[in-house]
Amino acid sequence: MSASRAPDYRTWTIAEAKARLSELLRLVQKEGPQYIGTKKSFVIISEEEWRSLKRPKKPLGLWLIENLPTVGELELPDRNEPEREIPFQ
């Protein structure tokens, strides 16, 4: 079992998954991802979860444009202050 899996998840053999496909799909809907295979692993997830993973992420620049007005004014240090710490020097 992989370290990223929750310990309560069951790993199905390929033969079990083929023989009990309807149960496997019901458990995906009810309990979440189901794992198939021991040597070569596969994860079965619902279409809703798959679509949420495939949804494109919003670029940082666009997020900043949309959310900066709600942040208020940012206090930026004066670049000409002599005591200003300069990193990576």
Buried (B, 14 or more C-beta within 10 A) or exposed (E): EEEEBEEEBEBBEEEBBEEEEEEBBEBBEEEBBBBBEEEEEEBBEBEEEEEEEEEEEEEEEEEEEEEEEEEEEEEEEEEEEEEEEEEEE
